[in-house]
């Protein structure tokens, strides 16, 4: 986290803030104000920057707190050079994380009554995976794989290279860590049945309709109750409730991150 924050600041500062060459430093404070509704995320990262740069941040909202347009998010105090040097990095981290958390909360609230878990995906911006997945957690999601070493997932591209699935599964159980799970992507009811029988820990039902998914859920409950089912593939705010109603264990969506529109926050120097 520290490395990420300092690199983000260095990207913005470059060889040095030219403002500091012209104006003498003075004591300063600024308010971070919400200019739209949302859910806060990014506080932890801003606190790291504050510690490294000697800022004092008094938070009026914390990670996972909702806020409304016009509300005070935080007051930042420091000398003017440091405050203005860090302004954009602070806001960018809050804006990016809070935008993802805000959209994630909308998805999570819809499916909460059904006990279905909301998962993020590996569709993250390069070098921002930990940061963006932190933001989805603030919004109420559960992290899916952090990387290829986290779980053995066999997608359609992998299955094209496997001639004997039973033999592959047997070898996989010997080679991967004991605590690692195996998840297989199914595109049809027949595939889902075959992958359950093959010993998958999780079956991902990809691009199925809610009706098709409901059929898989019924079969799983009757024959393989310990296997987890995940629904994925172009699931939107408009359709996610229909998928949750099937009784599926989890729903994953890359949209939590790549479809998040930036909310509006600003910093005003007092």
GUNUZA-905242 format. One line per field, with one value per atom (N, C-alpha, C): y, z, x; residue in one letter; chain. Coordinates in pm, whole numbers. Each point is the difference from the previous one (the first is absolute). Layout:
% GUNUZA-905242
c2 = c(Y / ...)
c3 = c(Z / ...)
c1 = c(X / ...)
rest = c(a / ...)
kette = c(A / ...)
//
This chain:
% GUNUZA-905242
c2 = c(-120 / 120 / 126 / 0 / 114 / 22 / -106 / 11 / 58 / -49 / 47 / 149 / 40 / 140 / 94 / -37 / 86 / 7 / -110 / 3 / 86 / -4 / 84 / 147 / 34 / 139 / 42 / -87 / 33 / 22 / -75 / 17 / 142 / 55 / 133 / 111 / -21 / 105 / 14 / -112 / 6 / 42 / 96 / 45 / 101 / 40 / 94 / 93 / 43 / 90 / 141 / 54 / 133 / 110 / -26 / 99 / 31 / -103 / 18 / 87 / 18 / 86 / 147 / 26 / 138 / 56 / -83 / 48 / -61 / 81 / -50 / -85 / -100 / -88 / 72 / -31 / 53 / -108 / 16 / -97 / 5 / -117 / -4 / -119 / 13 / -111 / 0 / -115 / -10 / -100 / 21 / -92 / -85 / -129 / -89 / -13 / 43 / 11 / -95 / -66 / -82 / 89 / -19 / 74 / -90 / -126 / -95 / -103 / -81 / -107 / -115 / -76 / -115 / -77 / -88 / -83 / 16 / 30 / 33 / -124 / 9 / -97 / 75 / -45 / 65 / 62 / 1 / 61 / -61 / -132 / -67 / 44 / 15 / 41 / 146 / 85 / 141 / 13 / -86 / 5 / -35 / -91 / -34 / 121 / 66 / 119 / 109 / 16 / 101 / -27 / -125 / -36 / 28 / -33 / 17 / 147 / 82 / 139 / 101 / -48 / 90 / 79 / -57 / 62 / -44 / 86 / -39 / -4 / -117 / -14 / -34 / 83 / -27 / -44 / -130 / -59 / 22 / 46 / 9 / -119 / -67 / -125 / -100 / -128 / -105 / -100 / -87 / -104 / -72 / -19 / -68 / 90 / 126 / 92 / 63 / 7 / 73 / 151 / 76 / 146 / 60 / 122 / 71 / 126 / 47 / 121 / 114 / 69 / 113 / -35 / -130 / -40 / 15 / 26 / 9 / -140 / -34 / -131 / 2 / 103 / 8 / 142 / 30 / 125 / -38 / 62 / -30 / 122 / -21 / 110 / -30 / 103 / -12 / 136 / 7 / 122 / 1 / 116 / 14 / -76 / -8 / -74 / -148 / -60 / -142 / -26 / 86 / -17 / 2 / 97 / 14 / -102 / -45 / -108 / -130 / -26 / -128 / 4 / 119 / 16 / -97 / -3 / -81 / -149 / -41 / -143 / -45 / 83 / -32 / -14 / 98 / -3 / -115 / -26 / -109 / -134 / -24 / -127 / -9 / 108 / -1 / -15 / 72 / -4 / -139 / -55 / -131 / -108 / -6 / -105 / 20 / 123 / 25 / -25 / 26 / -25 / -149 / -83 / -145 / -48 / 50 / -41 / 39 / 116 / 49 / -90 / -38 / -90 / -139 / -48 / -132 / -9 / 106 / -1 / -12 / 59 / -11 / -146 / -70 / -143 / -80 / 27 / -77 / 17 / 120 / 25 / -77 / -16 / -70 / -147 / -64 / -144 / -36 / 98 / -28 / -83 / 24 / -79 / -149 / -38 / -140 / -77 / 66 / -68 / -38 / 57 / -29 / 90 / -57 / 81 / 67 / 122 / 76 / -6 / -41 / -15 / 96 / 48 / 76 / -97 / 50 / -86 / 51 / -61 / 44 / 105 / 50 / 107 / 133 / 19 / 120 / 71 / 128 / 75 / -47 / -8 / -46 / 77 / -74 / 51 / 62 / -11 / 56 / -108 / -126 / -107 / 6 / 11 / 1 / 120 / 115 / 123 / -12 / -49 / -8 / -107 / -110 / -103 / 42 / 82 / 61 / 84 / 73 / 86 / -82 / -115 / -82 / -57 / -31 / -48 / 108 / 125 / 110 / 10 / -37 / 9 / -120 / -104 / -116 / -127 / -1 / -121 / -86 / -123 / -93 / -16 / 4 / -15 / -140 / -6 / -126 / -16 / -70 / -23 / 131 / 8 / 113 / -22 / -126 / -31 / -147 / -42 / -138 / -101 / 49 / -90 / -21 / 61 / 1 / -119 / -46 / -109 / -51 / -128 / -53 / 11 / 95 / 17 / -46 / -91 / -51 / 65 / 97 / 66 / -71 / 48 / -67 / -7 / 103 / -1 / -109 / -26 / -108 / -136 / -14 / -130 / -44 / 97 / -34 / -76 / 18 / -64 / -129 / -37 / -119 / -110 / -110 / -111 / -93 / -23 / -93 / 75 / 47 / 82 / -80 / -125 / -83 / -15 / -26 / -14 / 133 / 108 / 132 / 30 / -29 / 28 / -82 / -124 / -86 / 56 / 43 / 56 / 135 / 79 / 131 / -12 / -97 / -19 / -35 / -58 / -36 / 118 / 91 / 105 / 133 / 39 / 131 / -10 / 113 / -4 / -65 / -64 / -75 / 88 / 126 / 90 / 70 / -19 / 68 / -70 / 77 / -56 / -4 / -82 / -8 / 46 / 97 / 53 / -23 / -44 / -26 / 78 / 62 / 81 / -87 / 7 / -76 / 96 / -35 / 84 / -63 / -120 / -68 / -89 / -46 / -90 / -130 / -54 / -125 / 15 / 110 / 24 / 12 / 71 / 17 / -135 / -88 / -134 / -77 / 8 / -73 / 52 / 130 / 57 / -28 / -6 / -41 / -143 / -86 / -140 / -17 / 92 / -9 / 42 / 61 / 34 / 146 / 89 / 142 / 44 / 93 / 59 / 108 / 71 / 109 / -15 / 19 / 4 / 140 / 63 / 132 / -17 / 48 / -7 / 129 / -9 / 120 / 28 / 123 / 46 / -86 / -52 / -74 / 98 / -34 / 78 / -39 / 81 / -38 / -134 / -29 / -127 / -117 / 14 / -106 / -18 / 111 / -7 / -69 / 28 / -62 / -152 / -48 / -144 / -59 / 69 / -46 / 0 / 104 / 9 / -116 / -32 / -113 / -130 / -24 / -123 / -8 / 111 / 4 / -33 / 60 / -22 / -146 / -65 / -139 / -99 / 35 / -98 / 36 / 129 / 41 / 123 / -16 / 117 / 74 / -65 / 66 / 87 / -16 / 79 / 140 / 100 / 138 / 37 / 80 / 47 / 151 / 44 / 142 / 36 / 107 / 50 / 118 / 7 / 108 / 24 / 114 / 28 / 102 / 125 / 107 / 18 / -15 / 21 / 147 / 64 / 144 / 32 / 128 / 43 / -38 / -1 / -31 / -149 / -84 / -145 / -77 / 60 / -77 / -61 / 66 / -56 / -131 / -11 / -124 / -115 / 29 / -105 / -37 / 99 / -28 / -85 / 20 / -75 / -150 / -41 / -142 / -80 / 69 / -70 / -28 / 58 / -18 / 54 / -60 / 38 / 138 / 32 / 127 / 49 / 130 / 63 / 88 / -17 / 81 / 96 / 117 / 101 / 90 / 8 / 94 / 142 / 18 / 134 / 82 / -66 / 72 / 100 / -39 / 84 / 73 / -74 / 67 / 82 / -9 / 82 / 110 / 16 / 102 / 139 / 88 / 139 / 83 / 90 / 79 / 90 / -6 / 94 / 134 / 97 / 133 / 42 / 20 / 54 / 117 / 94 / 111 / 42 / 67 / 53 / 152 / 64 / 145 / 49 / 83 / 54 / 106 / -9 / 97 / 131)
c3 = c(0 / 0 / 0 / 83 / 7 / -135 / -61 / -129 / -105 / -3 / -96 / 19 / 123 / 30 / -39 / 35 / -31 / -150 / -71 / -145 / -66 / 55 / -53 / 20 / 116 / 27 / -91 / -14 / -84 / -145 / -48 / -137 / -21 / 101 / -12 / 23 / 96 / 36 / -103 / -60 / -96 / 69 / -57 / 57 / 112 / 26 / 109 / -34 / 101 / -19 / -26 / -117 / -35 / 86 / 53 / 89 / 120 / 50 / 119 / -28 / -128 / -34 / 5 / -5 / -15 / 130 / 73 / 117 / 128 / 103 / 130 / 64 / 74 / 66 / 116 / 23 / 112 / 51 / 122 / 54 / -80 / -28 / -84 / 39 / -30 / 17 / -118 / -25 / -112 / 34 / -56 / 17 / -124 / 20 / -110 / 6 / -106 / -4 / -105 / 32 / -98 / -91 / -130 / -97 / -67 / 48 / -45 / 111 / -9 / 98 / -28 / 105 / -22 / 127 / -9 / 112 / 8 / 117 / 10 / -1 / -75 / 3 / -35 / 54 / -25 / 123 / 109 / 123 / 45 / -4 / 47 / -81 / -130 / -86 / 27 / 21 / 30 / 133 / 96 / 130 / -13 / -91 / -24 / -59 / -96 / -58 / 105 / 85 / 106 / 94 / 36 / 89 / -64 / -129 / -69 / -25 / -21 / -38 / 111 / 116 / 113 / -6 / -62 / -4 / 123 / 45 / 102 / -66 / 1 / -59 / 110 / 16 / 93 / -82 / 10 / -84 / 61 / -79 / 40 / -55 / -99 / -54 / -7 / 13 / -6 / -109 / -33 / -99 / 29 / -103 / 4 / 45 / 33 / 40 / -123 / -6 / -108 / 24 / -107 / 13 / -105 / 27 / -89 / -54 / -110 / -62 / 102 / 10 / 92 / 134 / 34 / 129 / 5 / 121 / 25 / 19 / -81 / 9 / 98 / -12 / 86 / 0 / 102 / 7 / 1 / -90 / -13 / 43 / 87 / 49 / -22 / -41 / -21 / -41 / -37 / -64 / -144 / -58 / -133 / -107 / 8 / -101 / 0 / 119 / 10 / -37 / 48 / -27 / -149 / -69 / -143 / -84 / 49 / -69 / 3 / 112 / 18 / -43 / -31 / -27 / -105 / -117 / -109 / 29 / 61 / 32 / 101 / 103 / 98 / -67 / -83 / -63 / -99 / -77 / -97 / 68 / 112 / 70 / 55 / 59 / 52 / -111 / -109 / -111 / -63 / -27 / -67 / 88 / 124 / 89 / 34 / 27 / 38 / -115 / -122 / -116 / -15 / 18 / -7 / 116 / 119 / 117 / -14 / -58 / -16 / -92 / -114 / -92 / 61 / 65 / 63 / 101 / 79 / 101 / -65 / -117 / -70 / -35 / -52 / -31 / 128 / 104 / 124 / 68 / -2 / 65 / -66 / -132 / -73 / 39 / 15 / 24 / 148 / 87 / 143 / 57 / -38 / 58 / -32 / -101 / -45 / 54 / 74 / 58 / -101 / -118 / -106 / 17 / -13 / 12 / -133 / 9 / -118 / -10 / -117 / -20 / -106 / 18 / -107 / -92 / -95 / -93 / -16 / -92 / -31 / -111 / -36 / -100 / 69 / 31 / 68 / -88 / 28 / -76 / 41 / -94 / 33 / 117 / 94 / 118 / 104 / -22 / 94 / 64 / -15 / 45 / 150 / 81 / 145 / 39 / -58 / 31 / -41 / -121 / -49 / 72 / 36 / 74 / 145 / 55 / 130 / -9 / -110 / -18 / -10 / -69 / -8 / 137 / 82 / 136 / 81 / -16 / 70 / -43 / -125 / -50 / 34 / 59 / 41 / -78 / -88 / -77 / 75 / -44 / 48 / -114 / 33 / -106 / -58 / -134 / -71 / -4 / -97 / -4 / -7 / 77 / -12 / -117 / -37 / -110 / -36 / -95 / -49 / 106 / 102 / 105 / 110 / -12 / 107 / -5 / -117 / -21 / -142 / -23 / -135 / -68 / -90 / -74 / -143 / -45 / -137 / -80 / -83 / -86 / -135 / -90 / -129 / -74 / 18 / -67 / 55 / 129 / 58 / -46 / -2 / -33 / -141 / -89 / -137 / -3 / 105 / 3 / 80 / 58 / 85 / -72 / -32 / -71 / 94 / 118 / 97 / 132 / 25 / 118 / 128 / 2 / 120 / 39 / -100 / 27 / 45 / -61 / 39 / 144 / 39 / 136 / 102 / -34 / 90 / 22 / -109 / 11 / 73 / -27 / 62 / 152 / 49 / 145 / 63 / -78 / 51 / -5 / -96 / -25 / 68 / 5 / 57 / 152 / 71 / 147 / 51 / 115 / 59 / 22 / 36 / 31 / -123 / -117 / -120 / -60 / -48 / -61 / -151 / -61 / -145 / -45 / -88 / -55 / -151 / -52 / -144 / -57 / -113 / -66 / -91 / 21 / -80 / -77 / -124 / -83 / -27 / 55 / -19 / 120 / 7 / 109 / -6 / -119 / -14 / 46 / -39 / 45 / 152 / 58 / 145 / 70 / -50 / 60 / -11 / -116 / -21 / 92 / 19 / 82 / 148 / 41 / 138 / 23 / -95 / 11 / -4 / -69 / -12 / 128 / 93 / 129 / 19 / -77 / 20 / 137 / 61 / 126 / -27 / -111 / -40 / -149 / -40 / -141 / -31 / -97 / -44 / -118 / 17 / -106 / -80 / -117 / -77 / -109 / -1 / -104 / -11 / 111 / 2 / 32 / -43 / 39 / 143 / 69 / 135 / 0 / -106 / -8 / -11 / -83 / -12 / 130 / 65 / 126 / 107 / 5 / 99 / -15 / -123 / -24 / 56 / -18 / 53 / 153 / 59 / 146 / 57 / -62 / 48 / -7 / -111 / -17 / 104 / 22 / 96 / 140 / 42 / 135 / 21 / -105 / 11 / -7 / -70 / -27 / 55 / 2 / 47 / 92 / 115 / 85 / 52 / 3 / 54 / -103 / -127 / -105 / -1 / -24 / -8 / -146 / -20 / -133 / -8 / -108 / -25 / -135 / -3 / -126 / -47 / -131 / -54 / -146 / -52 / -142 / -29 / -20 / -42 / 94 / 128 / 99 / 40 / -10 / 21 / 124 / 32 / 111 / -26 / -126 / -36 / 9 / -17 / -6 / 122 / 86 / 105 / 99 / 25 / 95 / -49 / -130 / -56 / 20 / -9 / 22 / 148 / 87 / 143 / 46 / -61 / 38 / -28 / -85 / -32 / 116 / 97 / 110 / -24 / -105 / -29 / 117 / 24 / 117 / -15 / -121 / -20 / -143 / -16 / -131 / -16 / -108 / -24 / -115 / 9 / -103 / -12 / -120 / -26 / -5 / -18 / -11 / 127 / 114 / 125 / -14 / -78 / -19 / -132 / -111 / -129 / -47 / 70 / -35 / 102 / 97 / 104 / -57 / 9 / -42 / 118 / -25 / 109 / 63 / 132 / 77 / 5 / 75 / 1 / 142 / 24 / 125 / -32 / 90 / -23 / 130 / -13 / 116 / -9 / 105 / 7 / 114 / -34 / 102 / 80 / 133 / 86 / 5)
c1 = c(83 / -83 / 88 / 103 / 91 / 68 / 48 / 68 / -95 / -123 / -100 / -28 / -19 / -33 / 114 / 122 / 113 / 27 / -23 / 16 / -108 / -121 / -107 / 34 / 54 / 39 / 116 / 99 / 117 / -41 / -98 / -48 / -52 / -66 / -60 / 102 / 91 / 95 / 111 / 39 / 111 / 129 / 71 / 128 / -18 / -125 / -26 / -114 / -74 / -114 / 51 / -24 / 51 / -62 / -118 / -64 / 90 / 68 / 84 / 122 / 37 / 112 / -37 / -130 / -47 / -56 / -74 / -74 / 56 / 13 / 45 / -110 / 41 / -96 / -67 / -126 / -75 / -96 / -45 / -94 / -130 / -55 / -121 / -87 / -127 / -93 / -97 / -60 / -93 / -109 / -117 / -112 / -17 / -19 / -39 / -152 / -66 / -145 / -57 / -111 / -71 / -83 / 17 / -81 / -102 / -6 / -104 / -17 / -103 / -23 / 96 / 31 / 86 / 30 / 99 / 47 / 151 / 53 / 141 / 88 / 109 / 109 / 127 / 112 / 127 / 61 / -73 / 49 / 133 / 9 / 122 / 122 / -18 / 111 / 37 / -99 / 26 / 72 / -32 / 67 / 148 / 32 / 141 / 73 / -62 / 61 / 17 / -100 / 7 / 118 / 18 / 110 / 134 / 13 / 127 / 33 / -102 / 23 / -27 / -42 / -21 / -129 / -101 / -133 / -80 / -88 / -97 / -137 / -62 / -134 / -98 / -101 / -109 / -120 / -31 / -104 / -138 / -93 / -140 / -79 / 56 / -54 / 115 / -33 / 102 / -36 / 97 / -25 / -131 / -80 / -130 / -114 / 29 / -107 / -64 / -133 / -66 / 11 / -4 / 1 / -92 / -45 / -90 / 67 / -50 / 53 / -1 / 114 / 13 / 60 / 10 / 54 / 151 / 51 / 143 / 57 / 99 / 63 / 117 / 84 / 117 / 56 / 79 / 76 / 148 / 76 / 143 / 80 / 101 / 82 / 147 / 76 / 143 / 52 / 128 / 47 / -49 / -10 / -62 / 75 / 133 / 76 / -41 / -2 / -33 / -146 / -87 / -142 / -30 / 54 / -30 / 76 / 114 / 73 / -79 / -67 / -70 / -146 / -51 / -144 / -52 / 61 / -52 / 12 / 110 / 17 / -104 / -24 / -104 / -136 / -36 / -131 / -13 / 105 / -7 / -24 / 69 / -19 / -142 / -48 / -137 / -103 / 19 / -94 / -7 / 117 / 4 / -63 / 46 / -50 / -147 / -41 / -139 / -96 / 44 / -86 / -28 / 104 / -18 / -87 / 27 / -78 / -146 / -26 / -137 / -80 / 58 / -69 / -15 / 105 / -5 / -113 / -19 / -106 / -138 / -18 / -129 / -28 / 101 / -15 / -27 / 80 / -9 / -135 / -53 / -129 / -113 / 8 / -107 / -7 / 116 / 0 / 9 / 17 / 14 / -115 / -127 / -110 / 6 / 78 / 2 / 121 / 87 / 115 / 106 / -5 / 97 / 121 / 119 / 121 / 34 / 45 / 41 / 152 / 51 / 143 / 51 / 123 / 64 / 76 / 78 / 72 / 144 / 74 / 135 / 1 / -116 / -6 / 28 / 127 / 46 / 102 / 22 / 101 / 138 / 95 / 135 / 59 / 57 / 67 / -96 / -130 / -96 / -88 / 36 / -90 / -28 / 102 / -21 / -85 / 30 / -73 / -146 / -27 / -137 / -79 / 65 / -71 / -26 / 87 / -28 / -127 / -15 / -117 / -128 / 3 / -120 / -37 / 99 / -30 / -70 / 46 / -66 / -146 / -28 / -137 / -87 / 59 / -80 / 24 / 100 / 30 / 102 / 13 / 103 / 100 / 127 / 100 / -1 / 3 / 24 / 152 / 53 / 144 / 79 / 108 / 91 / 96 / 22 / 90 / -8 / 80 / -3 / 46 / 68 / 49 / -102 / -116 / -98 / -96 / -30 / -94 / 23 / -14 / 12 / -135 / -13 / -124 / 20 / -84 / 5 / -111 / 36 / -97 / -4 / -86 / -14 / 133 / 85 / 130 / 91 / -9 / 79 / -52 / -132 / -60 / 34 / 28 / 39 / 133 / 81 / 132 / 2 / -114 / -6 / -77 / 68 / -64 / -74 / 56 / -59 / -20 / -122 / -25 / 20 / -42 / 15 / 146 / 85 / 143 / 60 / -45 / 50 / -36 / -124 / -45 / 79 / 27 / 77 / 140 / 63 / 134 / -2 / -104 / -10 / -7 / -74 / -12 / 135 / 89 / 132 / 97 / -23 / 97 / -31 / -127 / -32 / -5 / 12 / -4 / -128 / 11 / -112 / -122 / 23 / -111 / -58 / 60 / -47 / -121 / -95 / -120 / 14 / -84 / -6 / -138 / -3 / -125 / 0 / -114 / -11 / -117 / 23 / -103 / -87 / -130 / -96 / -90 / -28 / -85 / -137 / -21 / -128 / -29 / -125 / -41 / 80 / 20 / 74 / 144 / 63 / 137 / 5 / -94 / -2 / -10 / -87 / -13 / 132 / 65 / 125 / 110 / 5 / 107 / -24 / -125 / -28 / 47 / -32 / 39 / 151 / 69 / 145 / 72 / -73 / 60 / 34 / -63 / 24 / -49 / 71 / -46 / -103 / 19 / -90 / -28 / -123 / -36 / -51 / 64 / -44 / -95 / -122 / -99 / 8 / 60 / 33 / -103 / -49 / -93 / -126 / -47 / -126 / -113 / -120 / -117 / -37 / -78 / -45 / -73 / -75 / -72 / 97 / 102 / 101 / 75 / 32 / 73 / -83 / -128 / -88 / 1 / 6 / 6 / 129 / 111 / 128 / -2 / -59 / -7 / -80 / -114 / -81 / 78 / 69 / 77 / 112 / 67 / 110 / -50 / -112 / -52 / -40 / -47 / -44 / 115 / 107 / 106 / 138 / 34 / 132 / -14 / -63 / -31 / 123 / 116 / 120 / 71 / -36 / 64 / -62 / 85 / -47 / -27 / -104 / -35 / 17 / 62 / 22 / -61 / -75 / -55 / 83 / 22 / 80 / -38 / 40 / -20 / -108 / 40 / -92 / -120 / 24 / -105 / 0 / -115 / -12 / -83 / -8 / -87 / -145 / -39 / -138 / -31 / 101 / -25 / 49 / 80 / 67 / -99 / -111 / -96 / -58 / -26 / -53 / 97 / 129 / 102 / 8 / -9 / 7 / -118 / -116 / -120 / 12 / 94 / 16 / 57 / 62 / 65 / 146 / 58 / 141 / 82 / 117 / 80 / 63 / 45 / 71 / -21 / 12 / -7 / 123 / 74 / 119 / -26 / 61 / -19 / 122 / 55 / 108 / -48 / -132 / -58 / 21 / 15 / 21 / 115 / 99 / 118 / -3 / -17 / 19 / -120 / -112 / -115 / -28 / 89 / -21 / 27 / -98 / 18 / 46 / 94 / 56 / -105 / -2 / -80 / 76 / -50 / 61 / 35 / 128 / 50 / 91 / 9 / 92 / 66 / 116 / 70 / 2 / -46 / -5 / 89 / 100 / 90 / -73 / 11 / -67 / 79)
rest = c(x / x / x / x / x / x / x / x / x / x / x / x / x / x / x / x / x / x / x / x / x / x / x / x / x / x / x / x / x / x / x / x / x / x / x / x / x / x / x / x / x / x / x / x / x / x / x / x / x / x / x / x / x / x / x / x / x / x / x / x / x / x / x / x / x / x / x / x / x / x / x / x / x / x / x / x / x / x / x / x / x / x / x / x / x / x / x / x / x / x / x / x / x / x / x / x / x / x / x / x / x / x / x / x / x / x / x / x / x / x / x / x / x / x / x / x / x / x / x / x / x / x / x / x / x / x / x / x / x / x / x / x / x / x / x / x / x / x / x / x / x / x / x / x / x / x / x / x / x / x / x / x / x / x / x / x / x / x / x / x / x / x / x / x / x / x / x / x / x / x / x / x / x / x / x / x / x / x / x / x / x / x / x / x / x / x / x / x / x / x / x / x / x / x / x / x / x / x / x / x / x / x / x / x / x / x / x / x / x / x / x / x / x / x / x / x / x / x / x / x / x / x / x / x / x / x / x / x / x / x / x / x / x / x / x / x / x / x / x / x / x / x / x / x / x / x / x / x / x / x / x / x / x / x / x / x / x / x / x / x / x / x / x / x / x / x / x / x / x / x / x / x / x / x / x / x / x / x / x / x / x / x / x / x / x / x / x / x / x / x / x / x / x / x / x / x / x / x / x / x / x / x / x / x / x / x / x / x / x / x / x / x / x / x / x / x / x / x / x / x / x / x / x / x / x / x / x / x / x / x / x / x / x / x / x / x / x / x / x / x / x / x / x / x / x / x / x / x / x / x / x / x / x / x / x / x / x / x / x / x / x / x / x / x / x / x / x / x / x / x / x / x / x / x / x / x / x / x / x / x / x / x / x / x / x / x / x / x / x / x / x / x / x / x / x / x / x / x / x / x / x / x / x / x / x / x / x / x / x / x / x / x / x / x / x / x / x / x / x / x / x / x / x / x / x / x / x / x / x / x / x / x / x / x / x / x / x / x / x / x / x / x / x / x / x / x / x / x / x / x / x / x / x / x / x / x / x / x / x / x / x / x / x / x / x / x / x / x / x / x / x / x / x / x / x / x / x / x / x / x / x / x / x / x / x / x / x / x / x / x / x / x / x / x / x / x / x / x / x / x / x / x / x / x / x / x / x / x / x / x / x / x / x / x / x / x / x / x / x / x / x / x / x / x / x / x / x / x / x / x / x / x / x / x / x / x / x / x / x / x / x / x / x / x / x / x / x / x / x / x / x / x / x / x / x / x / x / x / x / x / x / x / x / x / x / x / x / x / x / x / x / x / x / x / x / x / x / x / x / x / x / x / x / x / x / x / x / x / x / x / x / x / x / x / x / x / x / x / x / x / x / x / x / x / x / x / x / x / x / x / x / x / x / x / x / x / x / x / x / x / x / x / x / x / x / x / x / x / x / x / x / x / x / x / x / x / x / x / x / x / x / x / x / x / x / x / x / x / x / x / x / x / x / x / x / x / x / x / x / x / x / x / x / x / x / x / x / x / x / x / x / x / x / x / x / x / x / x / x / x / x / x / x / x / x / x / x / x / x / x / x / x / x / x / x / x / x / x / x / x / x / x / x / x / x / x / x / x / x / x / x / x / x / x / x / x / x / x / x / x / x / x / x / x / x / x / x / x / x / x / x / x / x / x / x / x / x / x / x / x / x / x / x / x / x / x / x / x / x / x / x / x / x / x / x / x / x / x / x / x / x / x / x / x / x / x / x / x / x / x / x / x / x / x / x / x / x / x / x / x / x / x / x / x / x / x / x / x / x / x / x / x / x / x / x / x / x / x / x / x / x / x / x / x / x / x / x / x / x / x)
kette = c(A / A / A / A / A / A / A / A / A / A / A / A / A / A / A / A / A / A / A / A / A / A / A / A / A / A / A / A / A / A / A / A / A / A / A / A / A / A / A / A / A / A / A / A / A / A / A / A / A / A / A / A / A / A / A / A / A / A / A / A / A / A / A / A / A / A / A / A / A / A / A / A / A / A / A / A / A / A / A / A / A / A / A / A / A / A / A / A / A / A / A / A / A / A / A / A / A / A / A / A / A / A / A / A / A / A / A / A / A / A / A / A / A / A / A / A / A / A / A / A / A / A / A / A / A / A / A / A / A / A / A / A / A / A / A / A / A / A / A / A / A / A / A / A / A / A / A / A / A / A / A / A / A / A / A / A / A / A / A / A / A / A / A / A / A / A / A / A / A / A / A / A / A / A / A / A / A / A / A / A / A / A / A / A / A / A / A / A / A / A / A / A / A / A / A / A / A / A / A / A / A / A / A / A / A / A / A / A / A / A / A / A / A / A / A / A / A / A / A / A / A / A / A / A / A / A / A / A / A / A / A / A / A / A / A / A / A / A / A / A / A / A / A / A / A / A / A / A / A / A / A / A / A / A / A / A / A / A / A / A / A / A / A / A / A / A / A / A / A / A / A / A / A / A / A / A / A / A / A / A / A / A / A / A / A / A / A / A / A / A / A / A / A / A / A / A / A / A / A / A / A / A / A / A / A / A / A / A / A / A / A / A / A / A / A / A / A / A / A / A / A / A / A / A / A / A / A / A / A / A / A / A / A / A / A / A / A / A / A / A / A / A / A / A / A / A / A / A / A / A / A / A / A / A / A / A / A / A / A / A / A / A / A / A / A / A / A / A / A / A / A / A / A / A / A / A / A / A / A / A / A / A / A / A / A / A / A / A / A / A / A / A / A / A / A / A / A / A / A / A / A / A / A / A / A / A / A / A / A / A / A / A / A / A / A / A / A / A / A / A / A / A / A / A / A / A / A / A / A / A / A / A / A / A / A / A / A / A / A / A / A / A / A / A / A / A / A / A / A / A / A / A / A / A / A / A / A / A / A / A / A / A / A / A / A / A / A / A / A / A / A / A / A / A / A / A / A / A / A / A / A / A / A / A / A / A / A / A / A / A / A / A / A / A / A / A / A / A / A / A / A / A / A / A / A / A / A / A / A / A / A / A / A / A / A / A / A / A / A / A / A / A / A / A / A / A / A / A / A / A / A / A / A / A / A / A / A / A / A / A / A / A / A / A / A / A / A / A / A / A / A / A / A / A / A / A / A / A / A / A / A / A / A / A / A / A / A / A / A / A / A / A / A / A / A / A / A / A / A / A / A / A / A / A / A / A / A / A / A / A / A / A / A / A / A / A / A / A / A / A / A / A / A / A / A / A / A / A / A / A / A / A / A / A / A / A / A / A / A / A / A / A / A / A / A / A / A / A / A / A / A / A / A / A / A / A / A / A / A / A / A / A / A / A / A / A / A / A / A / A / A / A / A / A / A / A / A / A / A / A / A / A / A / A / A / A / A / A / A / A / A / A / A / A / A / A / A / A / A / A / A / A / A / A / A / A / A / A / A / A / A / A / A / A / A / A / A / A / A / A / A / A / A / A / A / A / A / A / A / A / A / A / A / A / A / A / A / A / A / A / A / A / A / A / A / A / A / A / A / A / A / A / A / A / A / A / A / A / A / A / A / A / A / A / A / A / A / A / A / A / A / A / A / A / A / A / A / A / A / A / A / A / A / A / A / A / A / A / A / A / A / A / A / A / A / A / A / A / A / A / A / A / A / A / A / A / A / A / A / A / A / A / A / A / A / A / A / A / A / A / A / A / A / A / A / A / A / A / A / A)
//
